[in-house]
């Protein structure tokens, strides 16, 4: 361990020990939903782990929680370290706590302290090191983050079972994107809207309709830029696309996937990512995709697993009576972050963007209700773009990004609703808002700008 470096690092990184506050630049725009979730989990006395794609805002959320902790705790009792910065300088997490004890005189084993450890997944056996303090009933608390969710789960599954709470951090939702642009509609939207209840949706529609032109302007921008918070520091499209391809894409691909999973053929992996970005929202089979990419099927499945674990892509199974039946059917590919997808492909298809963005908003909503939520689509004679199933309700959702969807557009939705005996289905439109009926089933037509704000 390089103790001199570590002492200097801790003093510099934890500047609030002197200033008593977090700098506005570090604090950024508060993401209230995540702060509330951390507070709730903190009461359960668990290790809290923020997991999500790189640059989705995990570090800023940690700083925001530090800012909150400073209201009730002494500045010296709150410690932040980015493990990336310390690789090669320390041997374990113990070095941080021991050096902190020597530096401040505060014993983290005996006194209530917080250690916020960013990008912890790069530290080998981090889970065993944290387990040591839990088993010893130490007073210190840990809030950690990492960019490889699956790896974090695998590491923690045995050693920290029942002792760790995972919180998914996503890029900015459309509602957050508006808040970052100083448009706060929270008081006009229901807290927990019922997507099957037209009255709630209609009330929200009339509450925010006066802001519609601003909302549409920023929706177009959201389609182009995606939800990475750093856009608000750059605000130049040419520079932004260069940044997310040369910096974000390279970091996610090579640091969070190639390096972590020891990928043997990174060039093939990159080719695969670019191909998925181009065909996002399309159906695929392992056989067809492996032939197109000239890659064997097992390697393809493995690389898809890596990409999903780093939240770069997600795969939707067909909605079927059994997992075995679904496994044999074609799947659907989605590229997780629309801004990065556009930067990689220069594809400005707003219809594809609408489906891609609506899908990940639904996945975020689903994971808040069901920890291992899985996305589905449905295909028989006709197709349904997305089937939302959180074990409490099943809602078929068709994305038709056009002014006036036709009866032909509803065929898959009605077929599925009859088969599953469902009363309500949703069509996400470009700007149509109405309640209709087809085949004795209720169909809600919701503009995408409103739909994204409700989920």
C-alpha positions in Angstrom: 0.0 0.0 0.0 1.1 3.5 -0.8 0.1 5.2 2.4 1.4 8.6 1.5 -0.7 8.6 -1.7 -3.8 7.4 0.1 -3.6 10.0 2.8 -3.2 12.8 0.2 -6.1 11.2 -1.8 -8.5 11.1 1.1 -7.8 14.7 2.1 -8.3 16.0 -1.4 -11.3 13.9 -2.3 -13.1 14.6 1.0 -12.8 18.3 0.8 -16.1 18.7 2.8 -14.0 17.9 5.9 -12.8 21.5 5.6 -15.6 23.2 3.6 -18.5 21.5 5.5 -20.5 21.2 2.2 -20.5 19.6 -1.2 -19.6 21.8 -4.2 -22.6 22.6 -6.4 -20.7 21.2 -9.5 -20.4 17.8 -7.7 -23.9 17.9 -6.4 -25.6 18.7 -9.7 -29.4 18.5 -10.1 -30.9 16.3 -7.4 -32.4 13.0 -8.5 -34.9 12.8 -5.7 -36.3 9.3 -6.4 -32.8 7.8 -5.9 -32.1 9.8 -2.8 -35.4 8.6 -1.3 -34.6 5.0 -2.1 -31.2 5.2 -0.5 -32.7 6.7 2.6 -35.3 3.9 2.8 -32.6 1.3 2.4 -30.3 3.0 4.9 -32.9 2.5 7.6 -32.7 -1.3 7.0 -29.0 -1.2 7.9 -27.9 -3.0 4.7 -25.0 -2.3 2.4 -26.5 -0.2 -0.4 -25.2 -0.8 -3.9 -26.0 1.5 -6.8 -25.6 -0.4 -10.1 -26.0 0.9 -13.6 -24.4 1.7 -16.9 -21.3 3.9 -16.7 -22.0 7.7 -16.6 -25.6 7.2 -15.7 -25.1 9.5 -12.7 -24.1 7.1 -9.9 -21.3 9.3 -8.6 -23.4 12.4 -8.6 -26.1 10.6 -6.6 -23.4 9.6 -4.1 -22.4 13.2 -3.7 -26.0 14.2 -3.3 -26.4 11.7 -0.5 -23.2 13.0 1.1 -24.8 16.5 1.0 -27.8 15.1 2.7 -25.7 13.3 5.4 -23.9 16.5 6.2 -27.1 17.9 7.6 -27.0 15.4 10.5 -23.4 14.1 10.7 -19.9 15.6 11.2 -18.1 16.1 7.9 -15.2 13.9 9.0 -17.6 11.0 9.5 -18.4 10.8 5.7 -15.7 9.3 3.4 -15.8 9.0 -0.3 -13.3 7.1 -2.5 -13.3 6.1 -6.1 -11.8 2.6 -6.2 -10.7 3.1 -9.8 -8.3 5.8 -8.6 -6.7 3.5 -6.0 -5.9 0.4 -8.0 -2.2 -0.3 -7.6 -2.1 2.0 -4.6 -4.0 -0.1 -2.0 -4.4 -3.8 -1.5 -7.9 -3.8 -0.1 -10.8 -1.8 1.4 -9.2 -2.4 4.8 -6.4 0.0 3.8 -8.9 2.8 3.3 -10.6 2.3 6.7 -7.3 1.8 8.6 -5.7 4.8 7.1 -8.8 6.9 7.7 -8.6 5.8 11.4 -5.0 6.9 11.7 -5.7 10.2 9.8 -8.8 11.3 11.7 -8.7 9.4 15.0 -12.2 8.1 14.3 -12.5 4.4 14.6 -15.0 3.2 12.0 -15.5 0.0 13.9 -16.8 1.8 16.9 -18.2 5.1 15.6 -21.1 5.8 13.2 -19.3 6.6 9.9 -20.2 6.3 6.2 -18.0 5.0 3.5 -19.1 5.7 -0.1 -17.0 3.5 -2.3 -17.5 4.2 -6.0 -16.8 1.6 -8.8 -16.1 -1.0 -6.2 -16.4 -3.9 -8.7 -12.8 -3.3 -9.8 -11.5 -4.4 -6.4 -11.0 -8.1 -6.1 -12.9 -9.9 -3.3 -14.5 -6.6 -2.2 -17.5 -8.6 -0.9 -15.4 -10.5 1.6 -13.7 -7.3 2.8 -17.1 -5.7 3.5 -18.4 -8.9 5.1 -15.6 -8.7 7.6 -17.0 -5.4 9.0 -20.6 -6.8 9.0 -19.6 -10.0 10.8 -17.6 -7.8 13.3 -20.7 -5.7 14.0 -18.8 -2.6 13.0 -20.6 0.7 13.3 -19.6 1.9 9.8 -22.0 1.9 6.9 -21.2 1.2 3.3 -22.8 2.7 0.2 -21.1 1.4 -2.9 -21.5 1.6 -6.7 -20.5 -0.5 -9.7 -21.0 -0.6 -13.5 -21.4 -4.3 -13.9 -24.6 -5.4 -12.2 -24.3 -9.1 -13.0 -20.8 -9.2 -11.6 -21.8 -7.4 -8.5 -24.7 -9.8 -8.0 -22.4 -12.8 -8.5 -19.8 -11.5 -6.1 -22.3 -10.6 -3.4 -24.7 -13.6 -3.9 -23.1 -15.8 -1.3 -21.0 -13.7 1.0 -23.5 -10.8 1.4 -26.9 -12.6 0.9 -29.5 -10.7 2.9 -27.0 -8.0 3.8 -27.0 -5.9 0.6 -29.7 -3.9 -1.2 -29.2 -3.2 -4.9 -30.6 -0.1 -6.5 -30.6 0.2 -10.3 -29.5 3.6 -11.6 -30.7 4.5 -15.1 -29.9 7.3 -17.4 -32.3 10.3 -17.0 -35.9 9.4 -17.6 -37.8 11.9 -19.7 -39.3 13.4 -16.6 -35.8 13.9 -15.1 -34.6 15.3 -18.4 -37.3 18.0 -18.2 -36.4 18.7 -14.6 -32.7 19.2 -15.7 -34.1 21.7 -18.1 -36.0 23.5 -15.3 -39.4 22.1 -16.2 -40.8 20.5 -13.1 -44.2 18.9 -13.6 -44.2 16.7 -10.5 -47.1 18.6 -8.9 -49.2 18.1 -11.9 -48.7 14.3 -12.3 -50.1 11.6 -10.1 -47.6 10.0 -7.6 -48.4 6.4 -8.7 -50.5 6.6 -11.9 -52.6 3.7 -12.9 -51.9 3.1 -16.6 -55.2 1.2 -16.9 -57.1 4.0 -15.3 -58.1 6.6 -17.9 -59.3 9.1 -15.3 -55.8 9.5 -13.8 -54.3 9.9 -17.2 -56.9 12.3 -18.5 -56.4 14.5 -15.4 -52.6 14.5 -15.9 -53.1 15.4 -19.6 -55.2 18.4 -18.9 -52.9 19.5 -16.0 -49.8 19.7 -18.2 -51.3 20.5 -21.6 -50.3 24.2 -21.3 -46.7 23.1 -21.3 -47.1 20.8 -24.3 -44.9 22.9 -26.8 -42.0 23.0 -24.4 -42.4 19.3 -23.7 -42.4 18.5 -27.4 -39.3 20.6 -27.9 -37.4 18.7 -25.2 -38.7 15.4 -26.3 -37.1 15.9 -29.7 -33.9 16.8 -28.0 -34.2 13.8 -25.7 -34.5 11.5 -28.8 -31.2 13.0 -30.1 -29.2 13.2 -26.9 -30.4 10.4 -24.8 -30.4 10.5 -21.0 -26.7 10.9 -19.9 -26.6 13.8 -17.4 -23.3 15.1 -18.9 -25.2 16.5 -21.9 -26.1 19.4 -19.8 -22.4 20.4 -19.5 -21.7 20.1 -23.2 -24.9 21.1 -25.0 -23.4 20.8 -28.5 -24.6 17.9 -30.6 -21.4 17.4 -32.7 -19.2 17.4 -29.6 -21.7 15.3 -27.7 -21.8 12.5 -30.2 -18.0 12.5 -30.3 -17.8 12.4 -26.5 -20.3 9.5 -26.0 -18.7 7.4 -28.7 -15.0 8.1 -28.0 -15.4 8.2 -24.2 -18.6 6.6 -23.0 -18.7 3.8 -25.5 -15.0 3.0 -25.2 -15.2 3.0 -21.3 -18.2 0.8 -21.1 -17.0 -1.6 -23.8 -13.4 -2.0 -22.7 -13.3 -1.2 -19.0 -16.7 -2.6 -17.9 -16.9 -5.6 -20.2 -13.7 -6.6 -21.9 -11.5 -6.0 -18.8 -14.0 -7.3 -16.2 -15.1 -10.4 -18.1 -11.7 -11.1 -19.9 -13.3 -11.0 -23.3 -11.0 -12.8 -25.8 -12.2 -11.0 -29.0 -13.0 -7.3 -28.2 -13.1 -6.4 -31.9 -15.9 -8.9 -32.5 -17.7 -7.6 -29.4 -17.6 -4.1 -30.7 -18.9 -5.2 -34.1 -21.7 -7.0 -32.3 -22.7 -3.8 -30.3 -22.7 -1.7 -33.4 -24.9 -4.2 -35.2 -27.4 -4.3 -32.3 -27.5 -0.5 -32.3 -28.5 -0.6 -35.9 -31.2 -3.3 -35.5 -32.5 -2.2 -32.1 -36.3 -3.1 -31.6 -36.1 -5.9 -34.2 -36.7 -9.6 -33.5 -33.8 -12.0 -33.8 -32.9 -15.7 -33.4 -29.5 -16.9 -32.1 -29.1 -18.8 -35.4 -29.8 -15.8 -37.6 -27.7 -13.3 -35.5 -24.7 -15.7 -35.3 -24.7 -16.2 -39.0 -24.9 -12.5 -39.8 -22.1 -11.7 -37.4 -20.1 -14.9 -38.3 -19.9 -15.9 -34.7 -20.6 -19.2 -33.1 -23.8 -19.4 -31.1 -22.3 -20.0 -27.6 -20.0 -17.0 -28.0 -22.9 -14.9 -29.1 -25.0 -15.9 -26.0 -22.0 -15.2 -23.8 -21.4 -11.8 -25.3 -25.1 -10.9 -25.0 -24.9 -11.8 -21.4 -22.0 -9.5 -20.9 -23.7 -6.6 -22.7 -26.9 -7.1 -20.6 -24.9 -7.2 -17.4 -23.4 -3.8 -18.2 -26.9 -2.5 -19.1 -25.8 -1.7 -22.7 -28.5 -3.8 -24.3 -31.5 -5.8 -23.1 -33.3 -8.8 -24.6 -37.1 -9.4 -24.5 -38.5 -12.9 -24.7 -41.8 -13.7 -26.3 -44.7 -13.8 -23.8 -45.4 -17.5 -23.6 -47.0 -20.0 -21.2 -43.6 -21.3 -20.1 -40.0 -20.3 -20.0 -39.2 -23.4 -22.1 -41.7 -22.4 -24.8 -40.3 -18.8 -24.9 -36.7 -20.0 -25.2 -37.4 -21.6 -28.6 -39.0 -18.5 -30.1 -37.4 -15.4 -31.6 -36.4 -12.6 -29.1 -36.3 -8.9 -29.4 -33.2 -6.7 -29.1 -33.1 -3.2 -27.5 -30.2 -0.9 -27.3 -30.3 0.6 -23.8 -29.4 4.3 -24.4 -30.9 6.1 -27.4 -28.4 8.9 -27.5 -25.5 6.5 -27.8 -27.4 4.4 -30.3 -27.9 7.4 -32.5 -24.3 8.5 -32.2 -23.1 5.0 -33.3 -25.5 4.6 -36.2 -26.5 8.2 -37.1 -30.0 6.7 -37.4 -32.6 9.4 -36.8 -35.7 7.1 -37.0 -38.0 8.6 -34.4 -40.3 5.6 -34.6 -37.5 3.3 -33.5 -36.4 5.8 -30.9 -39.9 6.0 -29.5 -40.1 2.2 -29.0 -36.6 2.0 -27.6 -37.2 4.7 -25.1 -40.7 3.6 -24.1 -39.3 0.0 -23.5 -36.6 1.0 -21.1 -38.9 3.3 -19.2 -41.2 0.4 -18.8 -38.4 -1.8 -17.7 -37.4 0.7 -15.1 -41.0 0.9 -13.8 -41.2 -2.9 -13.8 -38.0 -3.3 -11.8 -39.4 -1.0 -9.1 -42.3 -3.4 -8.7 -40.5 -6.7 -9.3 -36.7 -7.1 -8.6 -36.1 -9.6 -11.5 -38.6 -8.0 -13.9 -38.3 -9.3 -17.5 -39.5 -7.5 -20.6 -41.7 -9.4 -23.1 -43.2 -8.9 -26.5 -45.9 -11.1 -28.1 -46.1 -12.6 -31.6 -48.8 -14.8 -33.1 -50.5 -13.9 -36.4 -50.0 -10.3 -35.3 -47.6 -8.7 -32.8 -47.6 -6.6 -29.6 -44.5 -4.5 -29.1 -44.3 -4.8 -25.3 -46.0 -6.8 -22.7 -45.7 -5.4 -19.2 -46.0 -8.1 -16.6 -45.0 -7.4 -13.0 -46.9 -10.3 -11.5 -49.7 -7.9 -10.4 -50.9 -6.9 -13.8 -50.4 -7.7 -17.5 -50.7 -4.7 -19.9 -50.1 -5.0 -23.6 -48.5 -1.9 -25.1 -48.2 -1.1 -28.8 -46.0 1.8 -29.9 -47.3 3.5 -33.0 -45.4 6.8 -33.5 -47.8 8.4 -35.9 -50.5 10.9 -35.8 -53.5 8.7 -36.4 -53.1 4.9 -35.7 -55.6 2.8 -37.7 -57.6 -0.3 -36.8 -55.0 -2.4 -38.6 -52.5 -1.2 -35.9 -54.7 -2.6 -33.2 -55.0 -6.2 -34.5 -52.2 -7.6 -32.4 -53.3 -5.8 -29.3 -56.9 -7.0 -29.6 -55.8 -10.6 -30.4 -53.6 -10.7 -27.3 -56.3 -9.1 -25.0 -58.8 -11.7 -26.1 -56.4 -14.6 -25.7 -55.4 -13.4 -22.2 -58.9 -12.1 -21.3 -57.6 -8.5 -20.6 -59.9 -5.5 -20.6 -57.4 -2.7 -21.3 -54.5 -2.2 -23.8 -52.4 0.8 -24.6 -51.3 2.4 -27.9 -48.5 4.9 -27.5 -48.9 7.5 -30.2 -47.2 10.5 -31.6 -49.9 12.9 -30.4 -53.3 11.2 -30.3 -55.0 11.1 -26.9 -58.4 9.4 -26.6 -60.2 6.4 -25.1 -61.6 3.9 -27.6 -63.0 0.4 -27.9 -62.3 -2.4 -30.4 -63.6 -5.9 -30.3 -65.3 -5.2 -27.0 -61.9 -4.3 -25.4 -60.9 -0.9 -24.1 -57.9 0.8 -25.9 -56.2 3.9 -24.5 -54.4 6.1 -27.0 -51.6 8.0 -25.1 -49.1 10.4 -26.7 -45.6 9.3 -26.0 -44.7 12.6 -24.3 -47.4 12.0 -21.7 -46.7 8.2 -21.5 -43.1 8.7 -20.6 -44.0 11.2 -17.9 -46.5 8.7 -16.3 -44.2 5.7 -16.0 
